[in-house]
Amino acid sequence: MPETLDFTEWQAFPAVMANYPQMLEFVTAGAESADVPIKRLMKLELGFEEAVVNVINYAYEDTGTLYLRYTKTVDDTGHFTVEIVDHGIAFNPFKLEENMHNTQNAKSLDDALPGGLGIPFVKKIFTEPSYKRENLLGAEANHLVLPFKI
C-alpha cells in the first residue's frame, strides 16, 4: 500500500461555473505543493476542467454541491490524485463505450456524437480514472477518482 502525503479533507463548493476558478486554485495549489512540474500542471488543469465542468453542467437539475480533495502518493508510481464527488444524478462517464467508439472513428468533429469527446480526453490525461456510485459524505454520490502521473 503506497504511503500518501498532502492528503486533504473534502472541500465543498457550490456546483456553479462562477466557482470554477476557486476549484481550480484549490487543485493547482495542491499539485504545486506536490511538485507537479509546470508542463504537467497544464495538462492536469485541462483534464480537471473537462471533468469538473461536466459535473457542474450535468450533475444537478437545479443546484448542488461539488466536493474535491487530493492526495499525493510517495512510492515509485508518483501520482497526484484528484477526487470529485457530487450527490447529483447517478452517471458513470466511463460506460459510454459505444459513444466513445463512434467519436474515435469520426472523420471530423462535426461527425462525432455529442458528449463523447471528453471521456477519451480524461482517459488520456489521467492514469486509470475510475467511477463509483457509493454512499459518501452523507448520501448516495458519484465518486470520480483521477490519478495523475507526476
HELIX and SHEET records of a PDB file:
HELIX    1   1 MET A   17  ASN A   19  5                                   3    
HELIX    2   2 TYR A   20  SER A   33  1                                  14    
HELIX    3   3 ILE A   38  TYR A   58  1                                  21    
HELIX    4   4 PRO A   93  LYS A   95  5                                   3    
HELIX    5   5 GLU A   97  GLN A  104  1                                   8    
HELIX    6   6 LEU A  109  ASP A  111  5                                   3    
HELIX    7   7 GLY A  118  ILE A  125  1                                   8    
SHEET    1   A 3 GLU A   3  LEU A   5  0                                        
SHEET    2   A 3 THR A  65  VAL A  74 -1                                        
SHEET    3   A 3 GLN A  11  PRO A  14 -1                                        
SHEET    1   B 5 GLU A   3  LEU A   5  0                                        
SHEET    2   B 5 THR A  65  VAL A  74 -1                                        
SHEET    3   B 5 HIS A  79  ASP A  86 -1                                        
SHEET    4   B 5 ALA A 139  LYS A 149 -1                                        
SHEET    5   B 5 SER A 130  LEU A 136 -1                                        
END                                                                             
